[in-house]
Structures are given as C-alpha cells and as structure tokens.
Amino acid sequence: MKAKKYVLAIAIFGGMLFTVQATNIIDLDGQQTTKIEGKRIKVPANG
C-alpha cells in the first residue's frame, strides 16, 4: 500500500512537470504564433 502511494505521488508530480513544460513551449499569451513550415523532401532518382 505504501509503494502504491509513492507511485501515485510520482505520477502526479511528473504530470505537473509535463504541464509546466508544455505551457512554456506553447505560449498561451498569443505573443508568438506557431508556424509549421512545410518543406518538400527531395528523393534522388536511382540510376
């Protein structure tokens, strides 16, 4: 039972860290826009 509580506490703490990291990556203030650049992949011809 004690190990189960430790696992649950570590899972909650890890989830909080993930949420903070995701919030820092995705700017919620809208000051920076997320832009996806589409690049074509060039495949060299065999021969």
C-alpha positions as CSV (number, residue, x, y, z in Angstrom):
1,M,0.0,0.0,0.0
2,K,2.9,2.3,0.8
3,A,4.5,1.7,-2.6
4,K,1.2,2.4,-4.3
5,K,1.1,5.9,-2.7
6,Y,4.7,6.6,-3.8
7,V,3.9,5.6,-7.3
8,L,0.8,7.8,-7.3
9,A,2.7,10.8,-5.9
10,I,5.5,10.4,-8.5
11,A,2.9,10.2,-11.3
12,I,1.1,13.3,-10.1
13,F,4.4,15.2,-9.8
14,G,5.5,14.1,-13.3
15,G,2.2,15.2,-14.7
16,M,2.7,18.6,-13.1
17,L,6.2,18.9,-14.6
18,F,4.9,17.9,-18.0
19,T,2.1,20.5,-17.8
20,V,4.6,23.3,-16.9
21,Q,6.9,22.2,-19.8
22,A,4.1,22.2,-22.3
23,T,2.9,25.6,-21.1
24,N,6.4,27.1,-21.5
25,I,6.6,25.6,-25.1
26,I,3.2,26.8,-26.2
27,D,2.9,30.5,-25.4
28,L,-0.6,31.0,-24.2
29,D,-0.5,34.8,-24.4
30,G,-0.5,34.7,-28.1
31,Q,2.6,36.8,-28.5
32,Q,4.3,34.1,-30.6
33,T,2.5,32.3,-33.3
34,T,3.1,28.7,-34.0
35,K,4.2,28.3,-37.6
36,I,4.6,25.0,-39.3
37,E,7.0,25.1,-42.2
38,G,6.2,22.7,-45.0
39,K,9.3,21.5,-46.8
40,R,9.3,19.1,-49.7
41,I,11.6,16.1,-49.3
42,K,13.8,15.6,-52.3
43,V,14.2,12.0,-53.2
44,P,17.2,11.3,-55.5
45,A,16.4,9.2,-58.6
46,N,18.0,5.8,-58.7
47,G,20.1,5.3,-61.8
